[in-house]
């Protein structure tokens, strides 16, 4: 059994001096901080529960800011905190993939 039921990685890559986009210029660090605080506030953080982490480049920056949920292997993009809330409620709490945000 895994230490966490779900492990969520937010790409927080910051690419400077490149023509390629980077997730961090689209608010990834702030979105990660928000998700982490929300998971803790809901009592969903910790062993056997959910872990929110940042990652370096997940190599999908062209598709928007991105996150991946393991062990499910589901990739999402998002625009704002409402999208993050929807992913938390639907996917992380209720096990339903949010198709409109799926990459």
N, C-alpha and C positions, 0 to 999 in steps of 0.2 A: 504494500500500500504506500502511496506517495505521502510525503509529509503534509502537503497541501492538497485539498480537493480540487482547487482551481488555482492556476498561476497565470496572472495577467501581466503581459509585458507591453509597455508603452515605448515605442520608438521615440527617443529624445535626442536623436542625432542632430548636431549642429554642423552644417557644412558651410564653411566660409570660402569665398573666392572660387566658387564653382557654379557652372550653369545648371547643375542638378539641384532640384529643390531639397529641402530638409524638413523633417517633421517638426523640429523645434521652432522653426520660424512660423509655424502655424499653431503655436500654443501648446505643444505637447507636454512640456514640463508642468505648466499650470493645470492641464487636464489630468495628468498623473497625480499631482498633489491633491486635486479635488477628489479623484476616485479613491485615493488612499484614505483621505479623511472620511469620506462617505462610508466606505467599507468598515472602518473602525467605529464610526458612529452607529452603524447598524448592528454592531456586535458580530460581524462576519469575518474579522481578521484573526489569524493565529493558526496554530497547529490543527490540521484536519479541516481547515476552512479555506479562506481565500487570501492570497498574497498578491499585492500590487507592486510591480517593480518597473524601473526604467531599464531600457536597453540601449545599446548603441544601434547603429544602422541595421534595420531589418530588411533593407534593400527593396522596399516598396514605397519609398518616399514620393514617387511620381503619382501614386494613387491617392494621395492625401495624407493627413496624419494617420498613422496606423497603430493598431494594437493587435495582439494575438493572445488567445485564451487557450491554455493547455490544461489538461491533456486533450481537450477537444479539437485542437488544431483549427479553430475558427478565427478568421481574420476580419477585423472591422476597421472602418474609418468613422470619423465623427466630425461634427462642426462645432458643437457647443456643449454646455453642461447638461442640457436636456437629453442629448444623445447619450452621454455617459450614464445619466440616470436610467435611461431606457435599457442600456446594456446591463447595468447592474441588476435592475429589477427583473427583466425578462430572462436574460441568459444566466447570470450568476446566481440569482435567487430561485428562479422558476424553471431553469433548464430549457428555455425556448430560445432558439436562435433568432436574432433580430435581422430578418432578411433584408430590410431596406438599408441597413448599414453594413451588411456583409460585403467584403471585397471579393 
